[in-house]
Amino acid sequence: MKILEQFVALVTGLAWPITVIVLVRMFYAPISTLISNVRKAKAKDVEIDISREIQQAAALASETKELTTPPKQDLFDAWAPVRIAAISPAAAIIEAWKQIELAGVRAIRRALPDVQIERPNTSMHFARFLNARNLLSGTSVRVIDQLKMVRNRAAHDQEFVITKQELDEYLNTAVKIYVKLETIAQPAGAGEALQRA
């Protein structure tokens, strides 16, 4: 009788762990697929947002006359963010944004040499500043806004995911803004107007 009681106690003690092991082995593939899909769904939500922001920036850039001329291919190929893209898409986006900010500051210095500006204390300061002086269109400011949103995700989102096509579209749009900012010069009569003011 004692042996039978010990056997029942053993079976009762092992029933729960054995059931769990059998169920996990039976459903391992579906559970693993479900878990990976949940991760992908979360990553896709971010990816969809990024894709939408990049598409909006590209669409806005194509709408405004000042950004429709594509940069020369050799300039695009030599641009630092494009070279970085092969190594790290997020780093390429961050570098492209840095280049845009610096080009914005240089544009202000060229167009308005009497205005003292170091580096803008907010990243959109240069775009709004140039727009307020009719040196940059409102559409270009919105493109810069969209590019900044993607840059912020690249810099701060640990699960940042971007496709090659989206990265190319981001960099193509960013280089158009960069070229536009680098071509902003002092408007005719601006020096005289500043002197009178």
KOLPANU-732728 format. One record per residue (C-alpha): residue in three letters; x, y, z. Coordinates in steps of 0.5 Angstrom, whole numbers, padded with zeros to 4 digits, always signed. Layout:
! residues N
ALAXYZ...
This chain:
! residues 197
MET+0000+0000+0000LYS+0006+0005+0002ILE+0009+0004-0005LEU+0002+0005-0009GLU+0001+0012-0004GLN+0008+0014-0006PHE+0007+0013-0013VAL+0001+0017-0013ALA+0004+0022-0009LEU+0010+0022-0015VAL+0005+0023-0021THR+0001+0028-0017GLY+0007+0032-0016LEU+0010+0031-0023ALA+0003+0032-0027TRP+0003+0040-0027PRO+0010+0040-0029ILE+0010+0035-0034THR+0003+0038-0037VAL+0007+0045-0038ILE+0013+0042-0041VAL+0008+0038-0046LEU+0004+0044-0048VAL+0010+0048-0049ARG+0013+0043-0053MET+0006+0042-0057PHE+0005+0049-0058TYR+0012+0052-0059ALA+0012+0054-0066PRO+0005+0058-0065ILE+0007+0061-0059SER+0014+0063-0062THR+0011+0066-0068LEU+0006+0070-0064ILE+0011+0073-0059SER+0015+0075-0066ASN+0009+0078-0069VAL+0008+0082-0063ARG+0015+0085-0063LYS+0014+0086-0071ALA+0007+0089-0070LYS+0010+0094-0065ALA+0016+0095-0069LYS+0011+0096-0075ASP+0007+0101-0072VAL+0014+0105-0071GLU+0016+0104-0078ILE+0009+0106-0081ASP+0010+0113-0077ILE+0017+0114-0080SER+0014+0112-0087ARG+0009+0117-0086GLU+0013+0122-0084ILE+0018+0121-0089GLN+0013+0120-0095GLN+0010+0127-0092ALA+0017+0130-0092ALA+0018+0128-0099ALA+0011+0130-0102LEU+0012+0137-0099ALA+0019+0137-0102SER+0016+0136-0109GLU+0010+0141-0108THR+0015+0147-0107LYS+0019+0150-0113GLU+0025+0151-0109LEU+0026+0144-0107THR+0024+0141-0114THR+0031+0141-0117PRO+0035+0135-0115PRO+0042+0136-0113LYS+0047+0133-0117GLN+0049+0126-0116ASP+0056+0127-0115LEU+0054+0132-0109PHE+0049+0127-0106ASP+0054+0121-0107ALA+0059+0125-0103TRP+0055+0128-0098ALA+0057+0125-0091PRO+0050+0122-0089VAL+0050+0118-0095ARG+0056+0115-0094ILE+0054+0113-0087ALA+0048+0110-0089ALA+0051+0103-0091ILE+0054+0103-0084SER+0048+0105-0079PRO+0042+0108-0082ALA+0040+0112-0075ALA+0047+0115-0075ALA+0046+0117-0083ILE+0039+0121-0081ILE+0042+0124-0075GLU+0048+0126-0079ALA+0044+0129-0084TRP+0040+0133-0079LYS+0046+0136-0076GLN+0048+0138-0083ILE+0041+0141-0084GLU+0042+0145-0078LEU+0049+0147-0079ALA+0047+0149-0086GLY+0041+0153-0083VAL+0046+0157-0079ARG+0050+0159-0085ALA+0044+0161-0089ILE+0043+0166-0083ARG+0050+0168-0083ARG+0050+0169-0091ALA+0043+0172-0092LEU+0043+0177-0085PRO+0051+0178-0084ASP+0049+0184-0078VAL+0045+0178-0074GLN+0049+0175-0069ILE+0047+0168-0068GLU+0051+0162-0066ARG+0048+0156-0066PRO+0040+0156-0065ASN+0038+0154-0058THR+0032+0150-0061SER+0033+0146-0068MET+0027+0149-0071HIS+0029+0156-0070PHE+0033+0157-0076ALA+0028+0155-0081ARG+0023+0159-0077PHE+0028+0165-0077LEU+0029+0164-0085ASN+0022+0164-0086ALA+0020+0170-0082ARG+0025+0174-0087ASN+0022+0171-0093LEU+0028+0167-0095LEU+0025+0160-0094SER+0018+0158-0096GLY+0013+0155-0091THR+0013+0149-0094SER+0020+0148-0093VAL+0019+0149-0086ARG+0014+0144-0086VAL+0019+0139-0089ILE+0024+0141-0084ASP+0019+0139-0079GLN+0018+0132-0082LEU+0025+0131-0082LYS+0026+0133-0075MET+0021+0128-0073VAL+0024+0122-0076ARG+0031+0125-0073ASN+0028+0125-0066ARG+0026+0118-0067ALA+0033+0115-0070ALA+0036+0119-0064HIS+0031+0117-0058ASP+0027+0110-0060GLN+0031+0104-0058GLU+0027+0100-0063PHE+0028+0105-0069VAL+0027+0101-0076ILE+0027+0104-0083THR+0027+0100-0089LYS+0033+0102-0095GLN+0027+0105-0099GLU+0025+0110-0093LEU+0032+0112-0092ASP+0034+0113-0099GLU+0027+0118-0099TYR+0029+0121-0093LEU+0036+0123-0095ASN+0034+0125-0102THR+0029+0130-0098ALA+0034+0132-0093VAL+0040+0133-0099LYS+0035+0138-0102ILE+0033+0142-0096TYR+0041+0142-0095VAL+0042+0145-0102LYS+0037+0150-0101LEU+0040+0152-0095GLU+0047+0153-0098THR+0044+0157-0103ILE+0041+0162-0099ALA+0044+0169-0100GLN+0043+0176-0098PRO+0037+0178-0101ALA+0038+0184-0106GLY+0037+0191-0101ALA+0037+0187-0095GLY+0044+0191-0093GLU+0040+0197-0094ALA+0034+0195-0090LEU+0038+0193-0084GLN+0042+0200-0084ARG+0036+0204-0085ALA+0033+0200-0079
